[in-house]
């Protein structure tokens, strides 16, 4: 399937579903009462696509919120390039809601990420502050979380008045990075005594695969939950396995209900990077599935 055919595939079905939902809402004068969060897209989903193709797809699927990755907007972008990017998003009805995940090892790298987010005008930086392993190794699987850098990041949160959401990456050494904020509790233990703008981007799949109930974790850490990444998994023990979100092992109705119960009002990004290029249909199917769950809770 070519990129162009991907952009067309499944779009009509999703658009029709969105139009029907919108029409019913408009006719009834309905406003979301229980589900306050917005369904968005994690930029990493489109890591093999250019920003124009990405925005075209989001527009067709009716997704209006994007967590921006640096392969779409480099961290070194000039103010003019950032403004052009923002306008391009707006032309497609898309609004950046955050940036990242951004991996950072030094205070200078952290500051660059905050300058980047401030210039783009988003409220949240999703990031991973890390340090080398005790033996000096810096490979992805060898990295360790850095409480020392987190303390510096907390100062940046206060200076810029931006939130910082640390992405958990799984405790299973075969599929995740247990030394690098493996589970939500690992993030919590580092941020709980820092600035209140230091919090969590919960990867639901890794959380579930590590044996935690994501709904319970959402309720436990609601005060510091600033972003969520939605994807389902075919193997309940492998947080990196992927599938159409409607077919996987995770009870996403319980996840969405927990988010509604705690009044979460941010965005939740669908993250399906391994859908490409083999299973592009997972994207529109997942958008429709999550929208259906949100609508069901609002009607319930």
URHU-V713824 format. One record per residue. OMEGA is omega as a letter, one per 20 degrees, with the letter a starting at -180 (* if undefined). Layout:
OMEGA
OMEGA
This chain:
a
r
a
a
r
a
r
a
r
a
a
r
r
a
r
r
a
a
r
r
a
a
r
a
a
a
a
a
a
r
a
a
a
a
a
a
a
r
a
a
r
a
a
r
a
a
r
a
r
a
r
r
r
a
r
r
a
r
a
a
r
r
a
a
a
r
a
r
a
r
r
r
a
r
a
a
r
r
r
r
r
r
r
r
a
r
r
r
a
r
r
a
a
r
r
r
r
r
r
j
r
r
a
a
a
r
r
r
r
r
r
r
r
r
r
r
a
r
r
r
r
a
a
r
r
a
r
r
a
r
a
r
r
r
r
a
a
r
a
a
a
a
r
r
a
r
a
r
r
r
r
r
r
r
r
r
a
a
a
a
r
r
r
a
a
a
r
a
r
a
a
a
a
a
a
r
a
a
a
a
a
a
r
a
r
r
a
a
r
a
a
a
r
r
a
r
r
a
a
r
a
r
a
a
r
a
a
a
r
r
r
r
a
r
r
r
r
a
a
a
a
a
a
r
a
r
r
r
a
r
r
a
r
r
a
r
a
a
r
r
a
r
r
a
a
a
a
a
a
r
a
r
r
r
a
r
r
r
r
a
a
r
r
a
r
r
r
a
r
a
a
a
a
r
a
i
a
a
a
a
r
a
r
r
a
r
r
a
a
r
r
r
r
r
a
r
r
a
a
*
